[in-house]
């Protein structure tokens, strides 16, 4: 919203506030005349003037109420016209009342009637200073018109207290003016802040919608391109397997093995992208079947142990006695999580070894701890280690394969299973990854 737009919106809302606050204010004048008629002898001594005052104030009150209702429901296109009509009706009605009350005070300067009328004028001015504050100019005109008869009366009445009375009315006059100005300033700031807040909220909503659309488009792209890539990759892997079984010389066998290894790495990346797309779009569903947890751990551990032996590393897997063998859950996803953490530990460790310990945590959760003596992780990277496409340190790990998806997918899978994951690491000394997931021992 531009500055002009904010200014128009501010004027519109202040006009609506003015109409809402003062929509029945015009009927104060007929009520005051009714009170005058009941408490004084004015209707008997000035019947024509009193009747004229009643008719004019009642008609003015109806007109002013109509103008206030229009201002209350005005729009950006007509708020200026609505405000002007409300201003004119208010000023004309206040002017007529000022003339009427001035004539009454001049005709009856002493006695209870004068004090009663002055009391009504001062009360109405005090209330009007707040009611008309959305329009400071109108509030000031209203105050001046209604205080002028009282000031003229205080000057006209002679006596030893004339100066004091004039000072009192002057103070009330100035006080009402300052109240109207202060209230208008704070109301204007409040409405302006509200408009700015609504504008920022709308901008944030639009930004959120754009981000959600971009996020959805990215997931759809990842899903689509992954499916398209996986089909020819499976063909390449099939052909490479057939080539490995055929009669090849040593150089050809080495090239085919390299092609096969690269294809498997690429296929793993594509599968990770598909998993990520399904998780982010909420389309991933977990199986709930019975499986042997200890056997699952052995299946993951055996091939990795051979790699550890080839690198000269110690490989230790410990499953505590309290861990149940038969569990219910998604064995494929549990295997994926364990394989990601164990493979990472092995990948980034060149000396020492890797140890895996499976135990039980509070609440019947399975707790797994994977600890290595590898390169470790800088503390500045720990907060981003589970983010998508995040690697530990690209300057150090650029010679390691991987796109930084394994840990991100593992974290999301663990959270879907109602668990949690964490990491502790010291650069140059190694890392410790742990996670807890809910795997029930019996079918629920």
N, C-alpha and C positions, 0 to 999 in steps of 0.2 A: 504494500500500500504506500503510495507516494505521500509527500508532505501535504499536498493539497487534499488528497483523499483523507488523511488523518484529520485535517482541519475541518472538513465537511462532516466527517463522522462524529467529531467532538461536538460541533454545533448541533447536529441532529440529536445526540444523546442528551445534551443539556436542555434542548428544547423539549424533548420528551419528559425529562425530569421536571421542568417547569410546569408543563401541562398536568403531569401526574400529581404534583404537590398542591397545585392551586385550582384544581378542576371545580371545587365547590366553594372556593374563597369568595366569589362574588355574592353569595347569599348572606355573607356577614352583614352587608349594608342593610338589606331589608329587615334582618333580625335586630340590628341596632335601632332602626326606626321603630320597630314594634316595641322594643324595650322603652324607647323614649315615649311612645304613645301610652304605654301602660303606667309609667312612673311619673309623668309630668302632665302639665295642663296645655302643652303645645297644641295637640289636636283640637282642643276647644277654642284656643285663642287664634290659631293660624290653621284652620281646617283646609283651606285651598292649598297652602304651601305644603302641609303635611301629606295631603292626598297626592299632590304632584310628586313629592319626594318618594312616596311608596311606589307609585307607578313606574317612575324612571329607574329607581334602584332595582325593582323587580325585573323590568325589561333588560336592564344592563347586566344583571346577574345571569339571566338566561343566555344572553348573547355571549357573555364572558365564559360561561360553562361550556357552551358549544365550541368556542375557540380553543379552550383548554383541552377538550376531548380530541379536537383535530390535531393539536400540537402533540398530544400524548401518543397518537397513532401515526404521526407524520413519517414520511420517507425521505430519502436523500434528494428526491426530485422536488418536494414541496415544503421542506421544513422551514425555509426562509419565509415563505408566504404565511405558513401557519404561525410562525413566531411573530410576524408583524401584526397579524390580526389579533393575536393574544395581547400584544403590547398596546395596540390602539384601544381595545375594549377595556383593558385594565386602567389605562391612563384616563380615558373618558369617565369611567365610573368613579375612579378616585378623585378626579377633578370635580365632578358633580357633588360628591360627598364633602369635599373640602369646602366648596362654596356653601353648601347647605349647613354644614356644621359651623362654618365661620359666621353665617348669618344668625344662627341660633345662639352662638356664644355672644355675638354683639347685641342681640335682643334680650338675652337673659344672662348678663355678665356675672351675676352673683347668685348664690343659693345652691341648692342641692343639684339642680339640673346641670349647671356648669361643671361642677365637680364630677358628676356622673358621666357627662359627655367627654370630659378630658380623660377620665379613667379609661373609657372605652377606646379613645383615640390612641393613648399611649400603649395599651395592651395590643391593639391591632397593629400598630407600627412595630412593636417588638416581635410579634409573631411573623409579620410580613417580611421583616429583614431576613428571616431564615427561609420562609417559603419562597420568596422571589429571588433568592441568592443564585440559582442557576443562570439568571440574566442580570448581571450586575447593574447595567444601565437602567433597566426597568425597576430594580430594587431601589436604586437611588431616587428615581423620580417618584416612586410610591412613597418613600419616606418623607421627601420634601413636601409633597402635596398634603400628607396627613399631619405633619408636624407644624406646618405654617399656620393653621387656625389657632393652634394652642399657643404658639409664640406670639401671635398678634393679640390674643386674649390677655396673655401675661403682661404685655406692654400697655394694653388699654386699661387694665384694672390698676387704679392708683391706690397707693398705700405704702406703709413703711416696709412691706415685704416684697415690693415689686421687683427690685433688683435680684433678690434671692430667688424668686420664682422664675424670673427670666434666665438666670444662671442654671437652675435645675433643668428647665426645658431645653436649654442649649446643650447641656451635658448629655441629656437623653437623646437628643437629635444626633450629636456626634457619635455617641455610643452605638446607636442603631446603624449608622452609616458604616462604622468600623466592623460591626458584627456581620453586616451584609458582605462587606469586602473580604473579610477573613474567611467566611463560609464559602463564598464563591471561589476564592483561590484554592482552598483545599478540595472542594468538590471538583474543580476543573482538573487538578493534579490527579485525583483519584480516577476520574473518568478517562483521562489520557493514559494513565498507567494500565487501566483495564483494556483499552483499545490496543496498546502496544503488546500486552500479554496475549490477547486473542490473536493478534497478527503473528507473533512468534509461535504460538501454538499451531496455527494453521500452516506456517512454514515448516515446522517440525513434522506435522502430519504429512505434508506433501513429500518431504524428504524421506520419511519413513516408508511411504507408499512406493517411492522410486527405488529405495534400497530393497524393499521386499520384491519388487518386480525384477530388479537386477539379480537378486539372489535366486529367484525362481528361474530366471533365464539361464543363469550360470549352471544351476543344477540340471536343467533340461539339456543344456549343451553337453555337460559332462556325461550324462546318462546316454544321450544319443551317440556321441562320438566314441564313447567306450564300447558300446554295442557294435558299432561299425568297425572298430579296430580289432575287437576280440575275434570276430569271425575269420578274417584272413590270418590272424596270428595262430589260431588253432590249426589252420591249414599248413602254415610254415612249420609248426612244431611236428605235425604228422609227417610231413615230407622229410624233415631232418631226422626223425626217428628211423624212417625207412632207409635213408642214406647211411646212417650209422650201422645198420644191419647189413648193408651191401659190402661188396669188395672195394675197399678204399685203401690207398697207401697212407702212410703215417701223416703226411702233410694234409691230405684231404680229410682224414679223420679229425685232425686237430681243428681244421677250419669248420667242419660240421659241428663239432662239440662247442666251439665258440659261438656259432650261429644258434645252436640250441639253447645255450646258457643265456645269451642276450634275449632270445625270444621269450624264455621263461621269465626273465626279469621284467620285460615289457608287459607280458601277460599279467604278472603280479601287480604291476602298476595300474593296468586297466581294471583289474578286479577291485583294487582299492578305490579307484575313482567311482566305480559303480556302487560300492558299499557306501562311500561318502555321500553320493547323490541320493541313495535311498534313505540314509539316516537323516540327512538335512531336510528331505521332503516329507519325513514322517511315514514313509512307506515300508520301512524295514520291520519285519515281523520275526519274532524269536520262536523257535521250536521249544516244545517242552516234552522231552522224552527221557527215558531212563538210560543212563550210560555209566560206564566204569571209569571213574575219575583217575584211578591209579594207572589203569591201562592207557588212558589218554595221555597222561604225563609221560609214560614210557615211549609212546609213539612219537611224541615231539622230541624227547630228549635223545633218543638213539642216534638219529642222523646228525644232530648238532654235536654230540659227543665225538663223533668221528672228525668233524671239522676242528673241534678243540684239540684233539690229539695231534692233528696235522699241524696246528699252530704251536704245539708244545705248551698248551695251557691245561691247567687243572679244571676238571668239570665235576661238580658235586650237585647231586639232586637228593633232597631229603624230604620225605613225606611223613609227617607225624602220625602216630598211631590213631589219634582221635579223628583223623580225616576219614570220612566214610568212602568206601569204594563205590557203592551204588548211589547215584544222585539223579535228580531230575532237573533238566535245564536244556540249554542249547549247546550240545557238545561241539559243533562246528565253530560257534562264536567263542566259546571258552578256549578251544584250541587255537583260534586266530589270535586271541589276546596273549596267551602264553607264548606262542611262537614269535609274535612281534617283539615282546620284551626280551626273550632269550636270544633271539637272533641279533637284536641291537647290542646286547651285552657282549656277545661273541664278536660282533663286527668291530666294535670300538675298543677291544682289548687285545693287546699284543704281548703282554707279559702277565704273570700271575695266574689268575683263573677266574672262573665264574661259578657262583654258588646259587642254587635255587632251593628255597625252603617253603613247603606248603603246610599250613596249619589252620587252626580254627580261631576265629575272632568272636567278639561279643555279638549276640543276636543270631547265632547260628550261621554266620558268614564264613566263607572260605577266604583265608588270607594267604596271599602269595608274595614272597620277597625274592627279588632277583638282584643280586649284588655282584659287581665286577671290580676289577682293579685296572680299568682302562684309562682313557684320556680325561675323563671327568667332564663336567659342564661348568662354565662360568656362572657365577651367581646372577649376573645381569640377564642371562638367557633362561633361567629357570622358570620365570613367569610366563614365557612364551613357548616352552618346550612342547606343550600339548596343543598348540595351534596348528591349523592346517598349513601344509607346505613350509613349515618351520623346521630348520635344521639347527643343530647345536651351535656350530660356528662354521660358516661356509669357507673361511680362510684355512681352516684346519681339516675339514672333512670333505673337501671337494673331490678327493680321490676315492671316497666311499660312495657306493651306489645308493640310490634312494631319493625320494621326493619329499620326505618329511610328512608322510601321510599315516604311517603305522601307528605312532603314538596318538595322533589326533583321533583316528578311528577307534583305537583301543579305549581311549577315555570316553568317547561317546557310547560305545558298546557297554562299558562298565556302568555308566550312569543309567542307561536304559535298563540294565539288570538290577538297578537299585543299589549300586555300590559306589565306591570312590577309589581314587588313585592318587598317589603322591610320589615325590622324588626328593632325594637328598644326594648332594654331590660335592666333591672337592676337586678342582682342576689338578690333573696329574696324579690323583690317587684313586679315582674310581667313582662309581655311582651306585646308588641303591634305589631301585624302583619297587614299590609295593602297591598292591591293590586288594580290595575286599569286594566280594560279590555274594549275592544270596543264591545258594544252590541247596534246595531242600533234599533231605534224605528220603522222604516219603512223598508219595503222590498226594497233592493237595486237592 
